[in-house]
Amino acid sequence: RREQLEGLLQKKLGVAKDHVTLLTDAAATRDGVVKAFAALAAAEADDTVVIVLFGHGTYANKTAKFNLTGPDMTPQDFEPLLARLKSKRVVFVNTASASAPFVEALSGPGRVVVAATRTGGEMFATLFGGPFVEAFSNESADSDHDGKISILEAFDYARKTVAASYQREGLLPTEHAILDDNGDKEGSIEPGREAKDGQSAAVLAI
């Protein structure tokens, strides 16, 4: 999914290769993340910065963590890194399990924060990341038919695809994605253009 996203950004959306940083395997460390954010500091206020986490998350002792090679990172570890960015349009997507606490911690003005789960207790492997990436190259995700896929449209596409997958298998869903873009630290399961959450995500396309 990570490689799929990188290819999509460069080939379909025309994002310059030097504007994409991919951390995998041994490079996916706390130090690697910190260095990547240091590079993002070059982004200007009008630039859009997108951070997407793929992998696994855990939740214990009221603390959520995104698993990395070596020390893991909590939402509180990411907050000072985000605070240093000059960009007023930041999208932070955590597609891992137990990712909900990242929404509460990282919510803020100019930020769209997405998590694959609505609580830290949803700790089973998630499906959300695959269809979220797929949405940006799937015309059926373009609900307003403007030729672009917004963050809200990608979220809705992924949410519905995940729900349909559990239904086909006759299983109870173990993940419920949420999105926050109004800075109130509370994610919505069904954001929309006229809902509490979703208005900013609806006009922000990668």
Solvent accessible surface area in square Angstrom, and as a share of the most:
residue,aa,sasa,rsa
1,R,111,0.40
2,R,79,0.29
3,E,103,0.46
4,Q,88,0.39
5,L,22,0.11
6,E,47,0.21
7,G,24,0.23
8,L,16,0.08
9,L,28,0.14
10,Q,50,0.22
11,K,181,0.77
12,K,122,0.51
13,L,59,0.29
14,G,61,0.58
15,V,42,0.24
16,A,48,0.37
17,K,155,0.66
18,D,122,0.63
19,H,139,0.62
20,V,28,0.16
21,T,89,0.52
22,L,64,0.32
23,L,50,0.25
24,T,33,0.19
25,D,109,0.57
26,A,82,0.64
27,A,53,0.41
28,A,16,0.12
29,T,35,0.20
30,R,81,0.30
31,D,97,0.50
32,G,15,0.15
33,V,13,0.07
34,V,64,0.37
35,K,145,0.62
36,A,18,0.14
37,F,12,0.05
38,A,69,0.54
39,A,67,0.52
40,L,50,0.25
41,A,38,0.30
42,A,81,0.63
43,A,19,0.15
44,E,103,0.46
45,A,42,0.33
46,D,110,0.57
47,D,63,0.32
48,T,52,0.30
49,V,6,0.04
50,V,51,0.29
51,I,18,0.09
52,V,31,0.18
53,L,17,0.08
54,F,19,0.08
55,G,30,0.29
56,H,116,0.52
57,G,7,0.07
58,T,60,0.35
59,Y,70,0.27
60,A,64,0.50
61,N,146,0.75
62,K,182,0.77
63,T,49,0.28
64,A,2,0.02
65,K,84,0.36
66,F,13,0.05
67,N,48,0.25
68,L,28,0.14
69,T,73,0.42
70,G,54,0.52
71,P,88,0.55
72,D,41,0.21
73,M,1,0.01
74,T,21,0.12
75,P,3,0.02
76,Q,117,0.52
77,D,40,0.21
78,F,0,0.00
79,E,57,0.25
80,P,59,0.37
81,L,12,0.06
82,L,5,0.02
83,A,66,0.51
84,R,160,0.58
85,L,18,0.09
86,K,95,0.40
87,S,9,0.06
88,K,141,0.60
89,R,101,0.37
90,V,6,0.03
91,V,0,0.00
92,F,1,0.00
93,V,0,0.00
94,N,1,0.01
95,T,3,0.02
96,A,0,0.00
97,S,4,0.03
98,A,1,0.00
99,S,0,0.00
100,A,10,0.08
101,P,33,0.21
102,F,2,0.01
103,V,2,0.01
104,E,109,0.49
105,A,27,0.21
106,L,0,0.00
107,S,9,0.06
108,G,7,0.07
109,P,134,0.84
110,G,42,0.41
111,R,35,0.13
112,V,4,0.02
113,V,0,0.00
114,V,0,0.00
115,A,0,0.00
116,A,0,0.00
117,T,0,0.00
118,R,113,0.41
119,T,66,0.38
120,G,7,0.07
121,G,52,0.50
122,E,24,0.11
123,M,100,0.44
124,F,145,0.60
125,A,74,0.58
126,T,17,0.10
127,L,79,0.39
128,F,1,0.01
129,G,0,0.00
130,G,18,0.17
131,P,16,0.10
132,F,4,0.02
133,V,1,0.00
134,E,66,0.30
135,A,0,0.00
136,F,6,0.03
137,S,60,0.39
138,N,43,0.22
139,E,158,0.71
140,S,87,0.56
141,A,5,0.04
142,D,14,0.07
143,S,82,0.53
144,D,57,0.30
145,H,159,0.71
146,D,77,0.40
147,G,70,0.67
148,K,119,0.50
149,I,21,0.11
150,S,7,0.04
151,I,0,0.00
152,L,10,0.05
153,E,11,0.05
154,A,0,0.00
155,F,0,0.00
156,D,34,0.17
157,Y,37,0.14
158,A,0,0.00
159,R,52,0.19
160,K,124,0.53
161,T,48,0.28
162,V,10,0.06
163,A,54,0.42
164,A,39,0.30
165,S,23,0.15
166,Y,20,0.07
167,Q,150,0.67
168,R,177,0.65
169,E,118,0.53
170,G,67,0.65
171,L,107,0.53
172,L,156,0.77
173,P,57,0.36
174,T,47,0.27
175,E,8,0.04
176,H,48,0.22
177,A,7,0.05
178,I,13,0.07
179,L,0,0.00
180,D,0,0.00
181,D,16,0.08
182,N,71,0.36
183,G,27,0.26
184,D,58,0.30
185,K,101,0.43
186,E,109,0.49
187,G,27,0.26
188,S,18,0.12
189,I,66,0.33
190,E,125,0.56
191,P,9,0.06
192,G,18,0.17
193,R,116,0.42
194,E,166,0.74
195,A,36,0.28
196,K,108,0.46
197,D,0,0.00
198,G,0,0.00
199,Q,103,0.46
200,S,55,0.35
201,A,0,0.00
202,A,8,0.06
203,V,120,0.69
204,L,19,0.10
205,A,36,0.28
206,I,52,0.26
